[in-house]
Amino acid sequence: MVIEEVNSIQESLDIERTCRQSVEALASKLNRQNKSLKRKSMLYLAHLGAETIAEISLEDEDEEIALAQGETDCFSALCLSTITELRNKLKLIQEEKTQAALDLEATSEELRNIRNELLKEKHDNTLLIAETVRQKKLLAKYNRVSLFAVEEYEALQENLDLERDLRAEAENFAREMLVEQKKLNRQSQILLQSSSPSEALQTALRDVTKLTQALESQRLEHQQQVNVFEKQLRDSELQKEVVVLQRKLELLVDEKREYEERCNKAEVEAKDLKFTVEELQKKLQAISNPHPAPAPPPPPPPPPPPPPAQITNPLSSLLSMIRKKKEIGCDIPLVVQDSVKEPETDIRQQAVDEMMQRIKSGIHLRPVGQSPNRTRPAQRERTPSNSAIQELKGILDTFKRPSPHLKTGSPSTNAESELERVLQRRRGAFETSQESCLPSSPCPFPSSVLDVDRVRTAKPQTKQTSQESQDNVPF
């Protein structure tokens, strides 16, 4: 409503302003016309004399002339009616003008009042806005305080629940302790009634009760300390390091398994290579020994039973044997030599060349699935291989002993008998291995072939070729 009144007052003010401006423009125009008429009249009066000007009263005469002319001119009814109408209109306009002036004053007064009220309302609005801002800030503070209060309330509620639980547990424990105490009191009363206790027994009972209480308190303290230490251990960095080390240990265990698998595969491959080498040595032995040797002397008594089998590597023992025999090969006396052995040396040379060629070109490994078939002949012929190891050790011991007759070249009877015994045992082991129907029967040691050839060959050329073949064989 106030806005509508202000709008109406503003419109009336605009109308009054336009009316005022038009009235002022009309008044200024009339003033200019009056001034121009006065100037013209003064011009005309300048041509007249002073006497005539003094005698003439221009205003009265003009009015009288105008009235006379009007009276003379406007005596008709139409003119009189128009004059009266105009006069009435003039009166009405004047009354309206006065009324409009009064209304203008009233509206201006109302406008002033409304402006004052508007300013007051603006001031009140600013105060209200400031108050609302202050209330909002206060409400935000209350909200923050309420959040803190809610959090504190929740924490207190949790503590209260925890204390209630602890209190319930403590009450249960106290109830149990009270029951136990009552039982003990009954038992003590029964004991007191049954037998008159002495003061020492009473003091002992008191000490027992005190000790039980102290032990219970210490147990609770230790339990609390253990809980605290467990919590610290969970949060400590040592636990993290332990976890990391456990993971590393798991990785190392996995790597160990992989390496064990590789080692097993390598052992299987080594066994396959060993069997292939044994087969080659068997072929070489068959080529170098086409006919059986002459009747040997009567066999010596059987050797004592060998010690329990030791885990040895046959390749390493073979290498050590070959190295030892390289050093003393030229000084060992040989048995009686045949005069004509050239075809045998050629066959042996061919076999050595074939073996060297196969070693250089490579050996085709057997499939792993045949490994169980090989274990049985190996288990059957374990005793001759162990006996061969013992015999070779005995030969090495005899070679290591200082013999002054080696350099002179005179053969010793002990070495000859030992060598003949070794050859006889090798021949017996080879015959037993041939009797077995298994194709992959291992030879006790591949170096026995070289020993037989060294005993049988007589010429130094064969010695030199055998030494060169031993130097070139890459075991």
C-alpha positions in Angstrom: 0.0 0.0 0.0 2.8 2.4 0.9 4.5 1.8 -2.5 1.2 2.5 -4.4 0.7 5.8 -2.5 4.3 6.7 -3.2 3.8 6.0 -6.9 0.6 8.1 -7.0 2.3 11.0 -5.2 5.2 10.7 -7.6 2.9 10.9 -10.6 1.1 14.0 -9.1 4.5 15.6 -8.5 5.5 15.0 -12.1 2.2 16.6 -13.3 2.7 19.6 -11.0 6.2 20.0 -12.2 5.2 20.0 -15.8 2.4 22.5 -15.0 4.7 24.7 -13.2 7.3 24.6 -16.0 4.6 25.5 -18.5 3.3 28.4 -16.3 6.9 29.7 -15.9 7.4 29.5 -19.6 4.2 31.4 -20.2 5.1 34.0 -17.6 8.5 34.5 -19.1 7.0 34.9 -22.6 4.5 37.5 -21.3 7.3 39.4 -19.6 9.3 39.4 -22.8 6.2 40.7 -24.7 5.6 43.4 -22.1 9.2 44.5 -22.3 9.0 44.7 -26.1 5.9 46.7 -26.0 7.4 49.1 -23.5 10.4 49.6 -25.7 8.1 50.3 -28.7 6.1 52.7 -26.7 9.2 54.5 -25.5 10.3 54.7 -29.1 7.1 56.3 -30.1 7.1 58.6 -27.1 10.5 59.8 -28.1 9.1 61.5 -31.2 6.5 63.3 -29.2 7.1 66.3 -27.0 7.4 66.4 -23.3 4.3 68.4 -22.8 2.2 66.0 -24.6 3.7 63.0 -22.7 2.9 64.7 -19.4 -0.6 65.4 -20.3 -1.4 61.9 -21.5 -2.0 59.1 -19.0 -1.5 56.1 -21.1 -2.8 53.5 -18.8 -6.1 55.1 -18.0 -6.7 56.1 -21.5 -5.9 52.7 -22.7 -8.2 51.1 -20.3 -11.0 53.5 -21.0 -10.5 53.0 -24.7 -10.5 49.3 -24.3 -13.6 49.4 -22.2 -15.3 51.8 -24.5 -14.5 49.7 -27.5 -15.6 46.6 -25.6 -18.8 48.3 -24.6 -19.3 49.5 -28.1 -18.2 46.3 -29.7 -19.7 43.6 -27.4 -23.3 44.5 -26.8 -24.6 41.3 -28.3 -26.0 38.4 -26.3 -23.4 36.0 -27.7 -20.5 38.1 -26.5 -22.1 38.5 -23.2 -22.7 34.8 -22.8 -19.1 34.0 -23.9 -17.8 36.6 -21.5 -19.8 35.2 -18.6 -18.8 31.6 -19.5 -15.2 32.7 -19.7 -15.4 34.4 -16.4 -17.0 31.4 -14.8 -14.3 29.2 -16.3 -11.7 31.6 -15.0 -13.2 31.4 -11.6 -13.3 27.6 -11.8 -9.8 27.4 -13.0 -8.6 29.7 -10.3 -10.5 27.6 -7.7 -8.9 24.5 -9.2 -5.6 26.2 -9.2 -5.9 27.1 -5.5 -7.2 23.6 -4.8 -4.3 22.1 -6.8 -1.9 24.3 -4.9 -3.4 23.1 -1.6 -3.2 19.5 -2.9 0.4 20.1 -3.9 1.3 21.3 -0.5 -0.5 18.4 1.1 1.2 15.9 -1.2 4.6 17.5 -0.8 4.1 17.3 3.0 3.0 13.6 2.6 6.1 13.0 0.4 8.3 14.5 3.0 6.7 12.3 5.7 7.0 9.3 3.5 10.6 10.0 2.7 11.3 10.4 6.4 9.5 7.1 7.1 11.5 5.5 4.2 14.8 6.7 5.7 13.7 5.4 9.1 12.8 2.0 7.6 16.1 1.9 5.8 17.9 2.6 9.0 15.8 0.0 10.8 16.6 -2.5 7.9 20.4 -1.8 8.3 20.0 -2.4 12.0 18.1 -5.6 11.4 20.7 -6.8 8.9 23.5 -6.1 11.3 21.5 -7.9 14.0 20.9 -10.9 11.7 24.6 -11.1 10.8 25.5 -11.0 14.5 22.9 -13.7 15.2 24.2 -15.8 12.4 27.8 -15.6 13.8 26.5 -16.4 17.2 24.5 -19.3 15.8 27.6 -20.6 14.0 29.5 -20.4 17.3 26.7 -22.3 19.0 26.9 -24.9 16.2 30.6 -25.4 16.7 30.2 -25.5 20.4 27.3 -28.0 20.0 29.5 -30.2 17.7 32.3 -30.2 20.3 29.7 -30.9 23.0 28.3 -33.8 20.9 31.8 -35.2 20.4 32.6 -34.9 24.1 29.2 -36.4 24.9 30.0 -39.4 22.7 33.4 -39.8 24.2 31.9 -39.6 27.7 29.2 -42.1 26.6 31.9 -44.5 25.4 33.8 -44.1 28.7 30.6 -44.6 30.6 29.8 -47.8 28.7 33.4 -49.0 29.2 33.2 -48.2 32.9 29.9 -49.9 33.1 31.4 -53.0 31.5 34.4 -52.9 33.8 32.2 -52.3 36.8 30.0 -55.3 35.8 33.2 -57.4 35.4 34.6 -56.1 38.7 31.3 -56.9 40.4 31.2 -60.4 39.0 34.8 -60.9 40.0 34.1 -59.5 43.4 31.1 -61.7 43.7 33.2 -64.7 42.8 35.9 -63.6 45.3 33.2 -63.1 47.9 31.9 -66.6 47.3 35.4 -68.0 47.5 36.0 -66.0 50.6 32.8 -67.3 52.2 33.9 -70.9 51.2 37.2 -70.3 52.8 35.6 -68.8 55.9 33.3 -71.8 56.2 36.2 -74.1 55.7 38.3 -72.2 58.3 35.4 -72.2 60.7 34.9 -75.9 60.2 38.6 -76.4 60.8 38.5 -74.2 63.8 35.5 -76.1 65.1 37.1 -79.5 64.4 40.5 -78.7 65.8 41.6 -75.9 68.0 44.1 -74.0 65.8 47.1 -72.4 67.2 48.2 -68.8 66.8 50.7 -69.8 64.2 48.0 -71.3 62.1 45.9 -68.2 62.3 48.8 -66.0 61.4 49.5 -68.3 58.5 45.9 -68.0 57.3 46.2 -64.2 57.5 49.4 -64.3 55.6 47.8 -66.6 53.0 44.9 -64.2 52.5 47.3 -61.2 52.2 49.4 -63.1 49.8 46.4 -64.1 47.7 45.3 -60.5 47.6 48.8 -59.3 46.7 49.1 -62.0 44.0 45.7 -61.0 42.6 46.7 -57.3 42.5 50.0 -58.2 40.9 48.3 -60.4 38.4 46.0 -57.6 37.4 48.9 -55.2 37.1 50.9 -57.7 35.0 47.9 -58.2 32.8 47.5 -54.5 32.2 51.3 -54.2 31.5 51.1 -57.1 29.0 48.2 -55.4 27.3 50.1 -52.1 27.1 53.2 -53.9 25.8 51.2 -55.8 23.2 49.7 -52.5 22.0 53.1 -50.9 21.8 54.5 -53.9 20.0 51.7 -53.7 17.4 52.3 -50.0 16.9 56.1 -50.3 16.9 58.4 -50.4 13.9 59.9 -53.6 15.0 56.7 -55.4 14.2 56.8 -53.9 10.7 60.4 -55.0 10.3 59.4 -58.5 11.5 56.6 -58.6 8.9 59.1 -57.5 6.2 61.6 -60.1 7.2 58.9 -62.8 7.2 58.1 -61.9 3.6 61.7 -62.0 2.7 62.0 -65.4 4.4 59.1 -66.7 2.3 60.7 -65.4 -0.8 64.0 -67.0 0.1 62.2 -70.3 0.9 60.7 -70.2 -2.6 64.1 -69.4 -4.1 65.5 -72.3 -2.2 62.9 -74.7 -3.5 63.6 -73.5 -7.1 67.4 -74.0 -6.5 66.7 -77.5 -5.1 64.6 -78.4 -8.1 67.4 -77.1 -10.4 70.0 -79.1 -8.3 67.9 -82.3 -8.6 67.7 -81.7 -12.4 71.4 -81.2 -12.5 72.0 -84.4 -10.6 69.8 -86.3 -12.9 71.7 -84.8 -15.9 75.0 -85.7 -14.2 73.8 -89.3 -13.7 72.8 -89.4 -17.4 76.3 -88.1 -18.4 77.9 -90.6 -16.0 76.0 -93.5 -17.6 76.9 -92.3 -21.1 80.6 -92.1 -20.1 80.3 -95.6 -18.6 78.8 -96.9 -21.9 81.6 -95.3 -23.8 84.2 -96.8 -21.5 82.6 -100.2 -21.9 82.8 -99.9 -25.7 86.4 -98.8 -25.3 87.1 -101.7 -23.0 85.4 -104.1 -25.4 87.5 -102.7 -28.3 90.8 -102.8 -26.4 90.2 -106.3 -25.0 88.9 -108.4 -27.9 90.3 -111.7 -26.6 90.5 -112.9 -23.0 93.9 -112.6 -21.4 96.1 -115.6 -20.7 95.3 -117.6 -17.6 96.1 -115.5 -14.6 97.8 -116.9 -11.5 95.6 -118.4 -8.9 93.4 -115.7 -7.3 94.4 -114.4 -3.9 92.2 -114.8 -0.9 89.2 -112.5 -0.9 89.7 -109.1 0.7 88.0 -108.2 3.9 84.5 -106.8 3.7 84.6 -103.1 2.6 83.6 -100.5 5.1 80.2 -98.8 4.9 79.6 -97.0 1.7 80.7 -93.4 1.8 79.2 -90.7 -0.4 81.9 -89.9 -2.9 82.0 -88.4 -6.3 83.4 -90.9 -8.8 84.4 -88.2 -11.3 86.6 -86.4 -8.7 88.3 -89.6 -7.6 88.8 -90.5 -11.3 90.5 -87.1 -11.9 92.7 -87.5 -8.9 93.7 -91.0 -10.1 94.5 -89.7 -13.6 96.6 -86.9 -12.2 98.6 -89.2 -9.9 99.1 -91.6 -12.8 100.3 -88.8 -15.0 103.1 -88.1 -12.6 104.2 -91.6 -12.0 103.1 -93.2 -15.3 106.6 -93.3 -16.8 108.2 -94.8 -13.7 105.7 -97.7 -13.1 107.2 -101.0 -14.2 105.0 -103.0 -16.5 104.4 -106.7 -16.8 105.8 -108.9 -19.5 105.0 -107.3 -22.9 104.1 -109.1 -26.1 106.3 -108.6 -29.1 103.6 -107.8 -31.7 100.8 -105.5 -30.6 100.4 -103.1 -33.4 96.8 -103.9 -34.4 95.7 -103.6 -30.8 97.3 -100.2 -30.4 95.6 -99.1 -33.6 92.2 -100.3 -32.3 92.8 -98.5 -29.0 93.8 -95.3 -30.8 90.6 -95.5 -32.9 88.5 -96.0 -29.8 90.2 -93.1 -28.0 89.7 -90.9 -31.1 86.0 -91.9 -31.2 85.6 -91.1 -27.5 87.3 -87.7 -27.9 85.1 -86.9 -30.9 82.0 -87.8 -29.0 83.0 -85.7 -26.1 83.8 -82.7 -28.3 80.6 -83.0 -30.4 78.4 -83.6 -27.4 76.4 -86.5 -25.9 72.7 -87.0 -26.3 71.2 -87.2 -22.8 68.7 -89.9 -22.0 65.2 -89.0 -20.9 64.5 -88.5 -17.2 61.8 -91.2 -17.2 64.4 -93.9 -17.5 66.1 -93.0 -14.2 64.1 -95.5 -12.1 65.4 -98.3 -14.4 69.0 -97.3 -13.8 68.7 -97.3 -10.0 68.3 -101.1 -9.8 71.5 -102.1 -11.5 73.3 -99.4 -9.6 72.0 -100.9 -6.4 72.9 -104.4 -7.5 76.5 -103.4 -8.4 77.2 -101.1 -5.5 79.5 -103.6 -3.8 82.0 -103.9 -6.7 82.2 -100.1 -7.1 82.9 -99.7 -3.4 85.5 -102.4 -3.6 87.0 -100.7 -6.6 87.3 -97.5 -4.6 89.0 -99.3 -1.8 91.4 -101.0 -4.2 92.3 -97.8 -5.9 92.9 -96.2 -2.5 95.2 -99.0 -1.7 97.1 -98.5 -5.0 97.4 -94.8 -4.3 98.8 -95.5 -0.9 101.4 -97.9 -2.4 102.2 -95.3 -5.0 102.6 -92.5 -2.4 105.0 -94.6 -0.3 108.6 -93.6 -1.0 110.2 -96.3 -3.2 113.9 -95.7 -4.1 113.8 -98.3 -6.9 111.3 -96.5 -9.0 113.9 -94.2 -10.6 116.3 -97.0 -11.4 113.6 -98.9 -13.3 113.8 -102.2 -11.4 110.3 -103.7 -11.0 109.1 -104.4 -7.4 107.3 -107.7 -6.6 104.8 -106.0 -4.4 103.6 -103.5 -7.1 103.3 -106.4 -9.6 101.3 -108.6 -7.3 99.1 -105.6 -6.4 98.5 -104.7 -10.0 97.7 -108.3 -11.0 95.3 -108.6 -8.1 93.6 -105.3 -9.3 93.4 -106.6 -12.9 91.9 -109.9 -11.8 89.3 -108.2 -9.7 88.4 -105.8 -12.5 88.1 -108.8 -14.9 85.8 -110.6 -12.4 83.6 -107.5 -12.0 83.4 -107.0 -15.7 82.3 -110.6 -16.2 79.6 -110.3 -13.6 78.4 -107.1 -15.2 78.3 -108.8 -18.6 76.3 -111.7 -17.1 73.6 -109.3 -16.0 71.0 -108.8 -18.8 70.6 -105.0 -18.1 72.1 -102.9 -20.9 73.2 -100.0 -18.7 75.4 -101.8 -16.2 77.9 -99.3 -14.9 81.6 -100.0 -14.8 83.3 -99.6 -11.5 85.8 -97.0 -12.7 86.6 -96.0 -16.3 90.3 -95.6 -15.5 90.6 -99.5 -15.3 90.7 -99.6 -19.1 93.7 -97.4 -19.2 95.4 -99.5 -16.5 94.8 -102.7 -18.5 96.2 -101.2 -21.7 99.1 -99.8 -19.8 99.9 -103.2 -18.5 99.6 -104.9 -21.9 101.2 -102.3 -24.2 105.0 -102.6 -24.5 106.1 -99.9 -26.8 106.9 -96.3 -25.6 104.8 -95.0 -28.5 101.6 -96.5 -27.0 102.6 -94.9 -23.6 102.9 -91.5 -25.2 99.6 -91.7 -27.0 97.8 -92.9 -23.8 99.3 -89.9 -21.9 98.2 -87.5 -24.6 94.7 -88.9 -24.6 94.5 -88.6 -20.8 95.7 -84.9 -21.1 93.1 -84.1 -23.7 90.1 -85.8 -22.0 88.0 -83.0 -20.4 86.3 -84.6 -17.4 
